[in-house]
Amino acid sequence: MPGPSLVFGFMLATFYGSTFHFILGGDARRLALFLLAGWLGFALGQIVGEILQINAINIGPLHFFTATIGALIGLFTVTVLTNRTNEEL
């Protein structure tokens, strides 16, 4: 069974991805892309925080600050890479 910090991190990453989709809109594929970007960015941010021992705003073993920054970087990157042009609208 997954620990509480893993479940909390998954919930936060899902919240970030779904919020981006709510703000920017799109179809179900775009929602899935935002969710994946949020999850992967959050996980990479957690790993970076663990490796570099960045202890700003930790919640138990969860490196909240670096994981959130990682999720946001992932979401902004996906937004820029999948940005629709005016011809497609």
Secondary structure as the mmCIF struct_conf table of DSSP 4:
data_model
#
loop_
_struct_conf.conf_type_id
_struct_conf.id
_struct_conf.beg_label_comp_id
_struct_conf.beg_label_asym_id
_struct_conf.beg_label_seq_id
_struct_conf.end_label_comp_id
_struct_conf.end_label_asym_id
_struct_conf.end_label_seq_id
HELX_RH_AL_P HELX_RH_AL_P1 PRO A 4 LEU A 24
HELX_RH_AL_P HELX_RH_AL_P2 ALA A 28 ILE A 51
TURN_TY1_P TURN_TY1_P1 LEU A 52 GLN A 53
BEND BEND1 ALA A 56 ILE A 57
STRN STRN1 ASN A 58 ILE A 59
TURN_TY1_P TURN_TY1_P2 GLY A 60 PRO A 61
STRN STRN2 LEU A 62 HIS A 63
HELX_RH_AL_P HELX_RH_AL_P3 PHE A 64 LEU A 81
TURN_TY1_P TURN_TY1_P3 THR A 82 THR A 82
HELX_LH_PP_P HELX_LH_PP_P1 ASN A 83 THR A 85
TURN_TY1_P TURN_TY1_P4 ASN A 86 GLU A 88
#
